[in-house]
């Protein structure tokens, strides 16, 4: 993993998985959102799944916070969780309402995890199980690596779209939620935290987190595929990776 040395490990992870990263950040659905031409029905379906996803994503971040090695790490991760719980989940529910509400009567905010899982499509379920398993069983660095592609890729895909926001306020507001300086600053802090926690000289640890990062990035692209109604990347059907979706981390440690 010599490509991880000499610069931040987070940038090395992104470069190593560049093809999957590009598939997620330049997905046709993302481009149609930027152009303001995506049918509202497709975007509504995305929010139906994303509300369920974000509830589990928040739980995954909570698991990482419990393994934070120091106060600075706890501070960064807590503000990361705050962004999801206090900004993105309410915004996603509001976007869903602006687009006509869920297609079926569904409890979006209830505590029953079984009810949420029952409404998940295969990619949503597989992706969230990967996150929860890694964050529960792995180190703080393992868990942060698992959740980072979602946060980071949204900031990266939104940035270029801010130059010419679509006239449709739903699309403009969604892009603006991620394409702002505060969001960029939080991503810089989370990627910087991973750079601090992960030792690029530990080849075994770097290999493990590289595989974790790659799986999460592939799921990012497949989540767009699922919402867009297209076959998953590399010819896989959505959810096909479920049986091989978890990297076995080391025993939990900070």
C-alpha positions in Angstrom: 0.0 0.0 0.0 2.8 2.4 -0.8 0.4 4.7 -2.6 -1.0 5.6 0.8 2.2 7.0 2.0 3.5 10.5 1.5 0.0 12.1 1.7 -3.2 11.8 3.7 -4.4 8.2 3.8 -8.0 9.4 3.0 -6.8 10.8 -0.3 -5.0 7.6 -1.0 -8.1 5.5 -0.4 -10.2 7.7 -2.8 -7.5 7.5 -5.5 -7.2 3.8 -5.1 -10.9 3.4 -5.7 -11.2 6.1 -8.3 -13.4 4.2 -10.7 -16.0 3.5 -8.1 -15.7 7.0 -6.7 -16.4 8.5 -10.1 -19.3 6.2 -10.6 -20.9 7.5 -7.4 -20.1 11.2 -7.8 -20.9 11.5 -11.5 -23.9 9.1 -11.6 -26.5 9.9 -14.3 -29.1 10.5 -11.6 -26.7 13.1 -10.0 -26.3 14.8 -13.3 -30.1 14.9 -13.9 -30.5 16.4 -10.4 -28.0 19.1 -11.3 -29.8 19.8 -14.5 -33.2 19.9 -12.7 -34.7 17.3 -15.1 -34.9 14.2 -12.9 -38.6 13.1 -12.6 -39.9 14.0 -9.1 -41.2 10.4 -8.8 -37.6 9.0 -8.9 -36.4 11.6 -6.4 -39.2 10.7 -4.1 -38.2 7.1 -4.2 -34.7 8.0 -3.4 -35.8 9.9 -0.3 -38.0 7.0 0.8 -34.9 4.8 1.0 -32.6 7.5 2.2 -34.6 8.3 5.3 -34.4 4.6 6.3 -30.7 4.5 5.4 -29.8 7.7 7.4 -31.4 6.3 10.6 -29.0 3.4 10.5 -26.2 5.6 9.4 -26.7 7.7 12.5 -26.6 4.6 14.6 -23.3 3.6 13.0 -21.7 6.9 13.7 -22.9 6.5 17.3 -21.0 3.2 17.6 -17.9 5.0 16.4 -18.2 7.8 18.9 -18.0 5.2 21.7 -14.5 4.2 20.4 -13.1 7.6 19.9 -9.6 7.7 21.4 -9.6 11.3 22.7 -11.8 14.4 23.1 -10.9 15.9 19.8 -12.0 12.8 18.0 -15.2 12.7 20.0 -15.9 16.3 19.1 -15.5 15.7 15.4 -17.6 12.6 15.4 -20.3 14.1 17.6 -20.7 17.1 15.2 -20.8 14.6 12.3 -23.7 12.8 14.0 -25.4 16.1 14.7 -25.3 16.9 11.0 -27.2 13.7 10.2 -29.7 13.8 13.1 -30.5 17.4 13.2 -30.0 18.5 9.6 -30.1 15.7 7.1 -32.8 13.4 8.5 -35.3 16.2 9.0 -34.4 17.7 5.6 -34.9 14.3 3.9 -38.3 13.9 5.5 -39.2 17.4 4.5 -38.1 16.8 0.9 -40.2 13.6 0.8 -43.2 15.7 1.9 -42.5 18.3 -0.7 -42.6 15.5 -3.3 -45.9 14.1 -2.2 -45.0 11.9 0.7 -44.1 8.2 0.8 -45.7 6.0 -1.8 -46.9 3.7 0.9 -48.0 4.3 4.5 -44.7 3.8 6.3 -43.3 4.8 9.7 -40.3 7.0 8.9 -39.2 7.9 12.4 -40.4 5.1 14.6 -38.0 3.3 16.9 -38.8 -0.2 15.6 -35.8 -1.3 13.6 -37.6 -4.3 12.2 -40.3 -2.0 10.7 -37.6 0.1 9.0 -35.7 -2.9 7.7 -39.0 -4.3 6.2 -39.2 -1.2 4.1 -35.7 -1.3 2.8 -34.8 -2.4 -0.7 -31.9 -4.9 -0.9 -29.1 -2.3 -1.5 -30.3 -0.1 1.4 -30.4 -3.2 3.7 -27.0 -4.5 2.6 -25.2 -1.2 2.8 -26.5 -0.4 6.3 -25.6 -3.9 7.5 -22.1 -3.4 6.2 -21.9 -0.1 8.1 -23.3 -1.4 11.4 -21.2 -4.5 11.4 -18.0 -2.6 10.7 -18.7 0.1 13.2 -19.6 -2.4 15.9 -16.8 -4.9 15.4 -14.0 -2.7 14.1 -11.8 0.0 15.5 -12.7 3.7 15.4 -10.6 4.0 12.2 -12.4 1.0 10.6 -15.8 2.5 11.4 -14.9 6.0 10.2 -13.6 4.5 7.0 -17.0 2.8 6.4 -19.1 5.9 6.9 -16.8 8.4 5.2 -17.6 7.7 1.5 -21.2 8.7 2.0 -20.4 12.0 3.6 -17.4 12.8 1.5 -18.9 11.9 -1.9 -22.0 14.1 -1.4 -19.9 17.1 -0.7 -17.8 16.4 -3.8 -20.7 15.8 -6.1 -22.6 18.9 -4.9 -19.6 21.4 -5.3 -19.6 21.6 -9.1 -23.4 21.8 -9.2 -23.5 24.9 -7.0 -22.1 26.9 -10.0 -25.4 26.7 -11.8 -28.3 25.7 -9.5 -31.4 24.3 -11.2 -34.6 26.4 -11.2 -36.5 23.7 -9.4 -36.3 24.6 -5.7 -36.3 21.0 -4.6 -33.2 20.2 -6.5 -31.5 23.5 -5.7 -32.2 23.1 -2.0 -30.9 19.5 -2.0 -27.7 20.5 -3.7 -27.2 23.5 -1.4 -27.4 21.3 1.7 -24.1 19.7 0.7 -22.4 22.3 -1.5 -21.6 24.8 1.2 -18.5 25.9 3.1 -19.8 24.5 6.5 -20.3 21.0 5.0 -16.9 21.1 3.3 -15.3 22.1 6.6 -16.9 19.1 8.4 -15.7 16.7 5.6 -12.2 18.2 6.0 -12.4 17.4 9.7 -13.6 13.8 9.3 -11.1 13.0 6.6 -8.4 14.6 8.7 -9.4 12.5 11.7 -9.0 9.3 9.6 -5.6 10.5 8.5 -4.7 10.9 12.2 -6.1 7.6 13.3 -4.9 5.3 10.5 -1.2 4.4 10.4 0.0 4.3 6.8 3.0 2.1 7.9 0.7 -0.6 9.1 0.2 -2.6 5.9 -2.4 -5.0 7.4 -4.5 -2.2 8.8 -4.3 -0.1 5.6 -5.3 -3.1 3.5 -8.3 -3.7 5.7 -9.6 -0.1 5.7 -9.0 0.1 1.9 -11.3 -2.9 1.4 -13.9 -1.3 3.8 -13.7 2.0 1.9 -14.1 0.3 -1.5 -17.2 -1.6 -0.3 -18.8 1.6 1.0 -18.0 3.4 -2.2 -19.4 0.7 -4.4 -22.6 0.8 -2.3 -22.8 4.5 -2.9 -22.9 3.9 -6.6 -25.4 1.0 -6.2 -27.6 3.2 -4.0 -27.9 5.7 -6.9 -28.5 2.7 -9.3 -31.3 1.5 -7.1 -33.0 4.8 -6.9 -32.6 5.4 -10.6 -34.0 2.0 -11.5 -30.8 0.9 -13.3 -28.7 -2.3 -12.9 -26.0 -2.0 -10.3 -22.4 -1.3 -11.2 -20.4 -4.0 -12.9 -23.5 -5.7 -14.0 -24.6 -6.8 -10.5 -28.2 -6.6 -9.5 -28.9 -4.4 -6.5 -28.1 -6.2 -3.3 -26.2 -9.0 -5.0 -23.1 -8.1 -2.9 -24.9 -8.8 0.4 -23.2 -12.2 1.0 -19.7 -10.6 0.7 -20.4 -7.1 2.0 -18.6 -7.2 5.3 -14.9 -7.0 5.9 -13.9 -8.7 9.1 -12.2 -6.2 11.2 -9.7 -6.7 13.9 -11.1 -7.1 17.4 -12.7 -3.8 18.5 -10.2 -1.3 19.7 -9.6 2.4 19.6 
